Amino acid sequence: MPDAKPNPRLASEYIRSGFRPRDRHALFLLHRRSGGVIQRVVAAEEIASDETLHWLARKNSQGFEVYVGMNALKPDAQSRTKADIADIRHLYLDLDRDAEASLSRLQTREDMPEPNRVLDTSPGKLQVVWKVERFTLDQAESLQRRLAGEFGADPAATDAARVLRLPGFLNHKYEPPHSAGVRALSERTHDPTDFRSFRDRPQPEPMQPPSLAPRRISPGHVSQSERDWAYAKRELWRGRDPTAVANAIAEFRRGDKSDPRYYAERTVQRAGEALAAEGRSRQSGPDR
């Protein structure tokens, strides 16, 4: 079987069909081995341009994972914190367990609108996306948490500043790399009334990753930030997707960080850089 290659055309079709041309979105690239990060905030029409897609394909071939922010950012935004979000354009669920069965259950529910796109990002895992309008940020996140609880999706993947993999590019977590695909199911744009049976349901209790759970510690012991750092290094070393690690940290620190998303991504980035440096040190040091 020939090696998988980036497919910029698929990425272009996905952006052009699901994003408003002049909306500004974040492009987020992360190198799994080095921890290197590139972020740009550009209009959707620029993301779908040949020049940008060829650049993304080149970076992806060099080992960078390629992600795109799902919600529109303010005209002057240079980052993708929640404070930078101008408009909610998408809702999404990360189905990481029994994904096909969960998707089938979702599609057979009369009180659920048909998803617009289903992303095949990893073997056995799916991401479900709806195009939406007239949602506030709080409404969107609250609804996504309820839907995650209902359909067994990842509860840590419900914040409005989240990035998803861009279809058409390779997921380097696997060997050989997995080519992220997309299924087009609907072109309709939804609003809060399409999810009305879920709007007033109580929210599920947030889940805490066991390895991040706080402990009662005496003065002089490690801080929670140090535990976050150790957790990030451990999970990256095990080969876990950096975005999943950042999601877990951001969800856990949501109540005590002013910008948990930025904090989590910075922690993961620094952890990746530290692992890369340790790897270089081992390679350059004397044999033992």
Backbone hydrogen bonds in HBPLUS format (Angstrom, degrees):
<---DONOR---> <-ACCEPTOR-->    atom                        ^
c    i                          cat <-CA-CA->   ^        H-A-AA   ^      H-
h    n   atom  resd res      DA  || num        DHA   H-A  angle D-A-AA Bond
n    s   type  num  typ     dist DA aas  dist angle  dist       angle   num
A0007-ASN N   A0168-GLY O   2.50 MM 161  4.46 170.6  1.51 150.9 153.1     1
A0010-LEU N   A0007-ASN O   3.10 MM   3  5.67 126.8  2.40 114.7 125.9     2
A0011-ALA N   A0007-ASN O   3.41 MM   4  6.82 158.4  2.46 149.0 155.1     3
A0012-SER N   A0008-PRO O   2.89 MM   4  6.15 155.5  1.95 151.8 158.4     4
A0013-GLU N   A0009-ARG O   3.01 MM   4  6.29 161.1  2.05 152.2 156.1     5
A0014-TYR N   A0010-LEU O   3.05 MM   4  6.24 157.4  2.10 147.9 154.0     6
A0015-ILE N   A0011-ALA O   3.03 MM   4  6.27 165.4  2.05 154.4 157.2     7
A0016-ARG N   A0012-SER O   2.92 MM   4  6.02 172.6  1.93 156.7 159.2     8
A0017-SER N   A0013-GLU O   3.03 MM   4  5.96 148.3  2.14 141.8 149.2     9
A0018-GLY N   A0014-TYR O   3.14 MM   4  6.05 136.3  2.34 140.2 150.1    10
A0019-PHE N   A0015-ILE O   2.97 MM   4  5.37 139.9  2.13 153.8 153.5    11
A0023-ASP N   A0020-ARG O   3.06 MM   3  5.47 152.6  2.14 116.7 125.3    12
A0045-GLU N   A0021-PRO O   2.91 MM  24  4.57 155.0  1.97 141.2 133.0    13
A0044-ALA N   A0023-ASP O   2.81 MM  21  5.85 143.5  1.95 164.2 174.3    14
A0073-LEU N   A0024-ARG O   2.77 MM  49  5.29 159.8  1.81 149.7 156.2    15
A0025-HIS N   A0042-VAL O   2.78 MM  17  5.66 163.2  1.81 160.5 154.9    16
A0042-VAL N   A0025-HIS O   3.01 MM  17  5.66 153.1  2.09 162.2 155.4    17
A0069-GLY N   A0026-ALA O   2.75 MM  43  4.90 159.7  1.79 148.6 153.0    18
A0027-LEU N   A0040-ARG O   2.70 MM  13  5.17 166.5  1.72 163.3 168.0    19
A0040-ARG N   A0027-LEU O   2.99 MM  13  5.17 154.0  2.06 141.2 149.4    20
A0028-PHE N   A0067-TYR O   2.98 MM  39  5.03 171.0  1.98 133.3 136.3    21
A0067-TYR N   A0028-PHE O   2.88 MM  39  5.03 149.0  1.98 149.2 158.1    22
A0029-LEU N   A0038-ILE O   2.79 MM   9  4.99 168.2  1.80 160.8 162.9    23
A0038-ILE N   A0029-LEU O   2.90 MM   9  4.99 156.3  1.96 141.2 145.8    24
A0030-LEU N   A0065-GLU O   3.15 MM  35  5.20 149.5  2.24 131.8 141.1    25
A0065-GLU N   A0030-LEU O   2.79 MM  35  5.20 175.5  1.79 140.3 141.2    26
A0031-HIS N   A0036-GLY O   2.83 MM   5  5.11 163.1  1.86 151.5 156.7    27
A0035-GLY N   A0031-HIS O   2.84 MM   4  5.17 146.4  1.95 143.9 151.5    28
A0046-GLU N   A0043-ALA O   2.93 MM   3  5.26 132.5  2.16 104.6 117.8    29
A0047-ILE N   A0043-ALA O   3.08 MM   4  6.54 149.8  2.18 148.2 157.4    30
A0048-ALA N   A0044-ALA O   3.05 MM   4  6.35 152.0  2.13 150.3 157.2    31
A0049-SER N   A0046-GLU O   3.10 MM   3  5.00 159.1  2.15 101.2 107.6    32
A0053-LEU N   A0049-SER O   2.98 MM   4  6.14 170.0  1.99 159.0 162.3    33
A0054-HIS N   A0050-ASP O   2.89 MM   4  5.94 157.7  1.94 150.3 155.7    34
A0055-TRP N   A0051-GLU O   3.13 MM   4  6.33 151.8  2.21 140.5 148.3    35
A0056-LEU N   A0052-THR O   2.84 MM   4  6.14 158.3  1.88 152.9 159.2    36
A0057-ALA N   A0053-LEU O   2.86 MM   4  6.06 156.0  1.92 145.6 152.3    37
A0058-ARG N   A0054-HIS O   3.01 MM   4  6.20 151.9  2.09 141.6 148.7    38
A0059-LYS N   A0055-TRP O   2.97 MM   4  6.27 163.0  2.00 152.2 156.4    39
A0060-ASN N   A0056-LEU O   2.79 MM   4  5.94 160.2  1.83 151.6 157.8    40
A0061-SER N   A0057-ALA O   2.97 MM   4  6.11 151.9  2.05 142.1 149.0    41
A0062-GLN N   A0058-ARG O   3.14 MM   4  6.41 127.8  2.43 135.1 148.6    42
A0062-GLN N   A0059-LYS O   2.98 MM   3  4.98 133.9  2.20  95.7 109.3    43
A0064-PHE N   A0059-LYS O   3.11 MM   5  5.57 164.0  2.14 143.8 139.3    44
A0063-GLY N   A0060-ASN O   3.07 MM   3  5.23 161.5  2.10 106.2 111.2    45
A0166-LEU N   A0066-VAL O   3.07 MM 100  5.95 161.4  2.11 141.0 140.2    46
A0068-VAL N   A0164-LEU O   2.84 MM  96  5.60 155.1  1.90 156.3 161.4    47
A0164-LEU N   A0068-VAL O   3.05 MM  96  5.60 159.9  2.09 147.2 143.1    48
A0072-ALA N   A0087-ASP O   3.07 MM  15  5.19 124.4  2.39 153.8 161.6    49
A0086-ALA N   A0072-ALA O   2.76 MM  14  5.60 156.7  1.82 135.9 143.6    50
A0087-ASP N   A0072-ALA O   3.32 MM  15  5.19 161.6  2.35 126.1 130.1    51
A0074-LYS N   A0084-ASP O   2.79 MM  10  5.66 154.5  1.86 167.9 173.7    52
A0077-ALA N   A0074-LYS O   3.06 MM   3  5.18 165.1  2.09 112.5 117.1    53
A0084-ASP N   A0081-THR O   2.96 MM   3  5.23 146.4  2.08 104.8 115.2    54
A0085-ILE N   A0082-LYS O   3.16 MM   3  5.41 160.0  2.20 108.2 114.3    55
A0132-VAL N   A0089-ARG O   2.87 MM  43  5.10 169.0  1.88 127.7 129.3    56
A0091-LEU N   A0130-TRP O   3.02 MM  39  5.18 151.3  2.11 140.3 149.1    57
A0130-TRP N   A0091-LEU O   2.91 MM  39  5.18 161.8  1.94 145.1 148.2    58
A0093-LEU N   A0128-VAL O   2.93 MM  35  5.13 144.5  2.06 138.1 148.0    59
A0128-VAL N   A0093-LEU O   2.88 MM  35  5.13 151.5  1.96 145.0 153.4    60
A0154-ASP N   A0094-ASP O   2.89 MM  60  5.45 160.5  1.93 150.7 155.6    61
A0095-LEU N   A0126-LEU O   2.75 MM  31  5.13 144.1  1.87 154.3 164.7    62
A0126-LEU N   A0095-LEU O   2.99 MM  31  5.13 164.7  2.01 147.9 150.9    63
A0102-SER N   A0098-ASP O   2.91 MM   4  6.12 158.0  1.96 157.6 164.9    64
A0103-LEU N   A0099-ALA O   2.87 MM   4  6.09 158.6  1.91 153.0 159.1    65
A0104-SER N   A0100-GLU O   2.92 MM   4  6.10 160.0  1.96 146.5 151.9    66
A0105-ARG N   A0101-ALA O   2.98 MM   4  6.18 155.3  2.04 144.7 151.3    67
A0106-LEU N   A0102-SER O   2.95 MM   4  6.16 154.7  2.01 145.9 153.0    68
A0107-GLN N   A0103-LEU O   2.92 MM   4  6.17 157.6  1.98 152.1 157.9    69
A0108-THR N   A0104-SER O   3.12 MM   4  6.30 133.8  2.34 141.1 151.9    70
A0109-ARG N   A0106-LEU O   3.27 MM   3  5.47 158.9  2.31 105.0 111.3    71
A0112-MET N   A0109-ARG O   3.30 MM   3  5.48 161.7  2.34 109.8 110.9    72
A0116-ASN N   A0129-VAL O   2.86 MM  13  5.87 140.1  2.02 145.0 158.0    73
A0185-LEU N   A0116-ASN O   2.91 MM  69  5.14 170.9  1.92 141.8 143.8    74
A0186-SER N   A0116-ASN O   3.41 MM  70  4.40 159.4  2.46 117.8 116.0    75
A0117-ARG N   A0129-VAL O   3.15 MM  12  5.17 166.5  2.16 141.8 145.1    76
A0129-VAL N   A0117-ARG O   2.88 MM  12  5.17 162.3  1.91 165.3 161.3    77
A0118-VAL N   A0183-ARG O   3.03 MM  65  5.09 149.8  2.12 139.3 147.6    78
A0183-ARG N   A0118-VAL O   2.83 MM  65  5.09 150.5  1.92 141.7 151.7    79
A0119-LEU N   A0127-GLN O   2.71 MM   8  4.92 168.5  1.72 155.2 156.2    80
A0127-GLN N   A0119-LEU O   2.93 MM   8  4.92 148.1  2.04 136.6 145.1    81
A0120-ASP N   A0181-GLY O   2.95 MM  61  4.91 159.5  1.99 120.9 127.5    82
A0181-GLY N   A0120-ASP O   3.02 MM  61  4.91 149.8  2.11 132.0 134.1    83
A0125-LYS N   A0122-SER O   3.03 MM   3  5.19 166.9  2.04 132.5 130.2    84
A0190-HIS N   A0131-LYS O   2.82 MM  59  6.10 175.4  1.82 145.7 144.2    85
A0133-GLU N   A0190-HIS O   2.86 MM  57  6.32 132.4  2.09 158.1 172.5    86
A0140-ALA N   A0136-THR O   2.98 MM   4  6.20 162.6  2.01 152.0 156.4    87
A0141-GLU N   A0137-LEU O   3.02 MM   4  6.29 170.2  2.03 158.3 159.9    88
A0142-SER N   A0138-ASP O   2.95 MM   4  5.97 162.3  1.98 148.9 154.5    89
A0143-LEU N   A0139-GLN O   2.93 MM   4  6.04 163.9  1.96 150.2 154.7    90
A0144-GLN N   A0140-ALA O   2.94 MM   4  6.12 161.7  1.98 149.7 155.2    91
A0145-ARG N   A0141-GLU O   3.03 MM   4  6.23 152.5  2.11 145.9 152.4    92
A0146-ARG N   A0142-SER O   3.14 MM   4  6.46 154.6  2.21 144.9 151.7    93
A0147-LEU N   A0143-LEU O   2.86 MM   4  6.14 163.9  1.88 158.0 162.5    94
A0148-ALA N   A0144-GLN O   2.84 MM   4  5.95 153.5  1.91 144.1 151.6    95
A0149-GLY N   A0145-ARG O   3.09 MM   4  6.29 156.7  2.14 143.7 149.0    96
A0150-GLU N   A0146-ARG O   2.98 MM   4  6.24 149.8  2.08 145.5 154.3    97
A0151-PHE N   A0147-LEU O   2.95 MM   4  6.08 157.9  2.00 154.6 158.5    98
A0152-GLY N   A0148-ALA O   2.96 MM   4  5.55 110.3  2.46 141.1 150.5    99
A0153-ALA N   A0148-ALA O   2.95 MM   5  4.38 140.1  2.11 126.0 132.6   100
A0157-ALA N   A0154-ASP O   3.22 MM   3  5.62 165.2  2.24 112.8 117.2   101
A0162-ARG N   A0159-ASP O   3.26 MM   3  5.69 160.5  2.30 117.0 118.8   102
A0168-GLY N   A0180-ALA O   2.82 MM  12  5.56 170.3  1.83 149.4 150.8   103
A0180-ALA N   A0169-PHE O   3.02 MM  11  5.75 168.9  2.03 153.4 154.0   104
A0171-ASN N   A0178-HIS O   2.62 MM   7  4.95 162.2  1.65 150.3 157.0   105
A0178-HIS N   A0171-ASN O   3.04 MM   7  4.95 153.1  2.11 141.9 138.7   106
A0194-ASP N   A0191-ASP O   2.96 MM   3  5.78 154.8  2.02 128.7 134.9   107
A0195-PHE N   A0192-PRO O   3.07 MM   3  5.50 158.1  2.12 112.4 119.2   108
A0196-ARG N   A0193-THR O   3.39 MM   3  4.91 158.8  2.44 105.9 102.9   109
A0198-PHE N   A0195-PHE O   2.93 MM   3  5.73 162.2  1.97 126.5 132.4   110
A0199-ARG N   A0196-ARG O   3.35 MM   3  5.14 144.0  2.49  94.7 104.4   111
A0201-ARG N   A0198-PHE O   3.42 MM   3  5.50 165.8  2.44 106.0 110.1   112
A0212-LEU N   A0209-PRO O   2.87 MM   3  5.37 159.5  1.91 120.4 127.4   113
A0213-ALA N   A0210-PRO O   3.24 MM   3  5.28 157.7  2.29 103.7 110.3   114
A0221-HIS N   A0218-SER O   3.29 MM   3  6.17 151.6  2.38 145.7 147.9   115
A0227-ARG N   A0223-SER O   3.06 MM   4  6.42 147.0  2.17 141.6 151.1   116
A0228-ASP N   A0224-GLN O   2.80 MM   4  6.12 152.6  1.87 149.8 157.7   117
A0229-TRP N   A0225-SER O   2.96 MM   4  6.20 156.7  2.02 144.9 150.8   118
A0230-ALA N   A0226-GLU O   2.97 MM   4  6.21 159.9  2.01 145.3 150.3   119
A0231-TYR N   A0227-ARG O   2.82 MM   4  5.98 158.9  1.86 150.1 156.3   120
A0232-ALA N   A0228-ASP O   2.88 MM   4  6.12 160.6  1.91 151.1 155.9   121
A0233-LYS N   A0229-TRP O   3.03 MM   4  6.30 165.4  2.05 152.3 155.6   122
A0234-ARG N   A0230-ALA O   2.96 MM   4  6.10 162.9  1.99 149.2 154.3   123
A0235-GLU N   A0231-TYR O   2.92 MM   4  6.11 167.1  1.94 156.1 159.3   124
A0236-LEU N   A0232-ALA O   2.95 MM   4  6.04 163.0  1.98 151.3 156.3   125
A0237-TRP N   A0233-LYS O   2.92 MM   4  5.99 158.6  1.97 146.6 153.0   126
A0238-ARG N   A0234-ARG O   3.06 MM   4  6.30 140.5  2.23 139.1 149.5   127
A0240-ARG N   A0235-GLU O   3.01 MM   5  5.52 160.4  2.05 158.4 152.0   128
A0239-GLY N   A0236-LEU O   2.91 MM   3  5.05 153.1  1.99 104.1 113.0   129
A0244-ALA N   A0241-ASP O   3.00 MM   3  5.31 120.3  2.37 106.5 120.9   130
A0245-VAL N   A0241-ASP O   3.12 MM   4  6.50 153.7  2.19 153.2 161.3   131
A0246-ALA N   A0242-PRO O   2.92 MM   4  6.19 163.2  1.95 151.1 155.3   132
A0247-ASN N   A0243-THR O   2.85 MM   4  6.06 155.0  1.91 147.1 154.4   133
A0248-ALA N   A0244-ALA O   3.07 MM   4  6.27 157.0  2.12 144.5 149.5   134
A0249-ILE N   A0245-VAL O   3.09 MM   4  6.41 161.7  2.13 152.0 156.6   135
A0250-ALA N   A0246-ALA O   2.84 MM   4  5.98 168.2  1.85 155.8 159.6   136
A0251-GLU N   A0247-ASN O   2.94 MM   4  6.04 160.9  1.98 148.8 153.7   137
A0252-PHE N   A0248-ALA O   3.07 MM   4  6.19 158.3  2.12 142.9 149.0   138
A0253-ARG N   A0249-ILE O   2.93 MM   4  6.12 152.2  2.01 152.8 160.0   139
A0254-ARG N   A0251-GLU O   3.42 MM   3  5.19 164.9  2.45 100.7 103.5   140
A0256-ASP N   A0253-ARG O   3.17 MM   3  5.56 149.6  2.27 110.3 118.6   141
A0263-TYR N   A0259-ASP O   3.09 MM   4  6.32 172.0  2.09 160.0 162.5   142
A0264-ALA N   A0260-PRO O   2.86 MM   4  5.91 159.5  1.90 144.8 150.3   143
A0265-GLU N   A0261-ARG O   2.97 MM   4  6.18 168.3  1.99 154.2 157.1   144
A0266-ARG N   A0262-TYR O   2.89 MM   4  6.00 159.3  1.94 153.0 159.1   145
A0267-THR N   A0263-TYR O   2.93 MM   4  6.10 153.8  2.00 145.2 152.7   146
A0268-VAL N   A0264-ALA O   2.95 MM   4  6.23 160.6  1.99 151.1 155.8   147
A0269-GLN N   A0265-GLU O   2.84 MM   4  6.00 158.2  1.89 145.5 152.2   148
A0270-ARG N   A0266-ARG O   2.95 MM   4  6.11 168.1  1.97 150.9 153.5   149
A0271-ALA N   A0267-THR O   2.92 MM   4  6.09 151.0  2.01 143.2 152.0   150
A0272-GLY N   A0268-VAL O   2.86 MM   4  6.08 156.4  1.92 149.9 155.8   151
A0273-GLU N   A0269-GLN O   2.94 MM   4  6.25 157.3  1.99 150.2 156.7   152
A0274-ALA N   A0270-ARG O   2.92 MM   4  6.11 153.4  1.99 144.1 151.3   153
A0275-LEU N   A0271-ALA O   2.98 MM   4  6.25 157.2  2.03 148.1 153.8   154
A0276-ALA N   A0272-GLY O   2.95 MM   4  6.18 157.0  2.00 147.7 154.2   155
A0277-ALA N   A0273-GLU O   2.91 MM   4  6.14 156.5  1.96 147.0 153.3   156
A0278-GLU N   A0274-ALA O   2.90 MM   4  6.13 155.8  1.95 147.6 154.5   157
A0279-GLY N   A0275-LEU O   2.89 MM   4  6.13 150.0  1.99 143.7 152.1   158
A0280-ARG N   A0276-ALA O   2.94 MM   4  6.26 154.5  2.00 147.9 154.5   159
A0281-SER N   A0277-ALA O   2.90 MM   4  6.13 154.9  1.96 147.1 154.3   160
A0282-ARG N   A0278-GLU O   2.98 MM   4  6.23 155.5  2.04 145.9 151.8   161
A0283-GLN N   A0279-GLY O   3.02 MM   4  6.24 153.1  2.09 144.1 151.6   162
A0284-SER N   A0280-ARG O   2.95 MM   4  6.14 148.8  2.05 148.3 156.0   163
A0285-GLY N   A0281-SER O   2.94 MM   4  5.85 129.8  2.20 142.4 154.0   164
